[in-house]
Amino acid sequence: MPRPTRRQALAALAATGAQPARPKLIAEENARPGSTDWQLTYVKFDAAAKYRQSVLEGYGTRMSVKAGQEIGFCVSCVPASAVTIDVYRLGYYGGAGGRLVRTLGPVNVTPQPVPPVGPARLRECRWEACAKLTIPADWPSGVYLGKLSAAAHRYQSYVIFVVTDDRPADVLVQCSTNTWQAYNKWPDAHSLYDNDRPDRRPLVSGVRASFDRPFARYPQVSDNPLSLGTGEFLLFEFPFSYWLEKHGYDVTYCTNEDVHSSLETVTRRKAFLSIGHDEYWSRPQFDHVSEAVRRGVNVGFFSGNAVCFVTPFSPGSDGRPNRIIERRGRYGGVRPEEEKWMADLPEPGPDEATLIGARTVIPFNGSGDWVCAKPDHWAFAGTGMKAGDRIPGLVGWEHHGNPAPIPGLEVLAAGKTWNGAEQESHYEATIYPGPRGNTVFNAATIFWAQGLASPPGHWLPFVHNGRPHGPDPRVERITHNLLRRWTGA
């Protein structure tokens, strides 16, 4: 019987609903010419609502979108103006960091209303989409920016979205979209941390946040104007994806919502990565990643303060699913030392340390050096690190510690941190074996990505009187060691 041609094989695969693996897809994508023009040049923040740029701002009708699906761009411009939307995929691209994939418009955009404050302090925009885009079949998974530019003035902004897919891949990067939204203060003081309680506790239930609103500039730790419209991606996640794509890893991307909605989002990949500041997880998301570990998926928590709050989704006012989040519980329950910040969290989840290997410690803010504790472990191969060797400033601003009593768990790095008030805390970076030869790694810091790369437009954070130093060959080698073990590369 004659062997089918590649086209026939792909057609047969498409008929089953499956997608081909395409392990060279990201390397081929990054061989295309890039441009640094994806960066914003001119921004202007409001004097009163200092994190907002009301002259030009927008949001997408989806955070996650697949090929063949449509995303709408909901934009406001003051004064009314023609607006161009240049869509870029972010990656390595020879060091440029992005590639222009489509230009929409110019389209006519008018000023849009700020919605009134609804129940549970909800701000939910109902702006009409000024432009729509059906995602082409040949767009690879990745993080995409719609760069907004107005003809009436020089100011610019972003709309961020993630193109996801169902293809098998070595590495899945989860974007921390829930955490981006939890900290979003748009239009002024309407994050999950803003409330009207007389006791001023910031970590409570009864406050809701909608994805139907622009992302304001990020309000903590790194005062980078490029964060306008992008949540936390450019600050704490982009250096990692830039580095992965530079080295040709077979990587695909998703959002918190995708992991919440489907176990197979995780299990069709060899390794699942949580990067940066990944604080807000729904309970189905926790259950899906825990089950993936049981099924043999490797997991890397290259993050800090991860899996801290139980965060259910609810639909928007128009019925679209997963458009509103709320903090409803503390994974592992509220500990006595946390009660001065937390209250009325009725839906506790399992202890996050049972998945991560460690958990957010108290005090949970601080900075410190990442100190080698087990130099003979395979994760340190080729680094030259000895016990007690330090990677300066790599730990911060929140971190994991207090390892769980998991059989086979090992502490790879451990040390002290200090917060801005010079209170001492600690962290432990851990690794433990899964049931099928897989492993779960916990870097114990939000700043791990800072040690991998400094893409165009990236600023190193400074917090609690400390800072990471940027790319470090030891951080790179440890990360390579983990990924190569996990993917068989």
Secondary structure, 3 states (H helix, E strand, C coil): CCCCCHHHHHHHHHHCCCCCCCCCHHHHHHCCCCCHHHCCCCCCCCCCCCCCCCCEEEEECCCEECCCCEEEEEEEECCCEEEEEEEEEECCHHHCCEEEEEEEEEEEECCCCCCCCCHHHCCCCCCCCCEEEECCCCCCCEEEEEEEEECCCCCEEEEEEEECCCCCEEEEEEECHHHHHHCCCCCCCCCCCCCCCCCCCCEECCCEEECCCCCCCCCCCCCCHHHCCCCCHHHHHHHHHHHHHHCCCCEEEEEHHHHHHCCHHHHCEEEEEEEEECCEECHHHHHHHHHHHHCCCEEEEEEECCCCEECCEECCCCCCCCCEEECCEEECCCCHHHCCCEECCCCCECCCHHHHCCEEEEEEEEEEEEEECCCCCHHHCCCCCCCCCEEEEEEEEEEEECCCCCCCCEEEEEEEEECCCCCEEEEEEEEEECCCCCEEEECCEHHHHHHCCCCCCCCCCCECCECCCCCCHHHHHHHHHHHHHHHCC
